[in-house]
């Protein structure tokens, strides 16, 4: 048998820089040229996430209703047109932003652009389609909320931020019945504007592509780019919800920290990876391999525009809830009190940098990272700097961060089950 090749982890990563073009109405278009494939992806990003809505569920309803018919095309015609040309359309929405993405073969870009123009600039928001959408979403959310992991995730948000904070609100699904077409139109007119948008385009970009995307951007109306004022988070350190019929318990432990622009964010990503960021992590070895309490456990740093937090999440058999909590806190304290071995830290670094390289393997992955960097007010050099920070971190720095940010009295504990 041939010996396995050595694993080589690069000390640095070269991240392509996006070219910036600003339209006359202020929309920033970031382009990442690649001629490896005859394909183009363009994403319009609007600051139109759930934290921007004035009424529950209207932000997601607005984003998802964009493709449900325009002033000249029905929802079926939109779907058929995209399917006929092999194009792809996707909508994603989070707490802060709505992402409207289109992928097209280069030779069918003009046809895809025509559909994109209808979706972005001329949505009909028909009342009948809206009622169908709300009915499906209401039913789906009602079913999802029967799952203990969904309940614990929502309860964890409430514990982190408070039930009145835009990042912590979990509205009752019955409020889908209160959404009107006027609510959607008002939110669309307020948030889907030039002042509230940037665009990232990647792939085989020529002058026709740039002119087409710029044409849509120029057609966006001016708006108000002012940011809403969020209340201060109101943290609750322990929330338990008992469900007699549950066979398992869903556990979430963590704390409110800081967004990605904080100098300790990447270091805390390393701490999270060591704890529960890959299959060989400490919590996986403890809870799964040693004790058999769970199939899986994760730990990660979560980044929002205004806040960021650490989250540890797992589901365990009901009778082992207290045992699992004890072992999670044990691993946290061990990280705070003992220097970890260099070999273990190197494995965590390898996993993190390997994941970065995997994401950056292609123009669309590079575009996704570019979008995230732009939202944080950064350019793509920040990704290169993050790799350098990961490579440079020491066991002493991991211990320092754990001691500073993972004190037991600062942690939030949520258990549902």
Number of C-alpha atoms within 10 A of each C-alpha: 3 4 5 6 6 6 7 8 15 13 12 16 18 13 16 16 15 19 12 13 15 14 14 11 15 17 22 19 23 23 22 21 18 16 13 10 12 13 20 26 24 26 25 23 21 22 24 27 21 23 21 19 20 13 17 19 22 27 28 20 22 24 25 18 22 22 27 22 22 23 13 11 19 16 17 11 16 20 18 12 16 21 13 9 15 13 20 15 19 12 17 14 20 16 19 20 22 26 21 22 19 22 23 23 20 18 12 15 20 15 16 24 21 13 21 23 18 20 23 20 20 16 23 22 23 15 12 9 16 20 16 11 16 22 15 13 16 19 13 12 14 14 10 13 14 10 14 22 22 15 19 24 19 19 23 28 19 24 23 26 21 20 19 15 18 22 22 21 18 17 13 12 18 13 14 22 11 12 17 15 17 11 17 23 15 13 20 21 13 17 24 24 25 23 20 23 23 22 24 24 28 25 25 20 20 12 8 11 18 14 11 16 21 19 14 17 27 17 14 20 16 18 14 11 14 8 9 8 6 12 11 10 19 15 18 16 17 14 16 13 15 10 12 7 7 14 12 19 25 24 25 26 21 24 24 21 19 20 19 23 17 11 11 15 21 19 22 21 20 24 27 23 26 27 25 25 24 20 15 18 20 22 30 25 17 20 22 18 15 10 14 16 22 18 13 19 26 19 24 21 25 17 18 17 15 13 15 19 19 24 22 21 20 23 22 25 17 17 12 16 19 13 14 26 17 11 15 19 17 14 15 19 17 14 23 21 13 11 15 17 10 11 10 15 20 18 15 24 21 18 20 20 21 15 12 18 17 11 16 19 11 15 23 20 16 22 25 15 18 26 24 16 18 14 17 16 10 15 17 19 15 14 19 15 15 18 20 16 17 21 19 12 16 18 19 13 15 22 20 17 18 21 16 10 18 21 14 12 7 13 19 21 21 25 27 25 24
